């Protein structure tokens, strides 16, 4: 995470480090480079953030672990709210093609 922080600062961007449970509406862009554990509440909050116009940047494999550090089965966060191609991602300009 330190390298992501330093890279954004070198670009002259202001950076806040916040909890995954933080209210994100004040941010135009959220970068979540190491969000391997995503529970349903976080998935819902992130999807709502994107659907309201926010830009979410995730590293590969978000939500691959549950809170007990076991690999999840299927899409990140079983609801599929944060998978490429979902409505939230398409609405934000994300393209998987």
Secondary structure, 3 states (H helix, E strand, C coil): CHHHHHHHHHCCCCCCCCCCCCCCCCCCEEEECCCCECCHHHHHHHHHHHHCCCEEEECCCCCCECCCCCECCCCCCCCCCCCCCCHHHHHCCCCCC
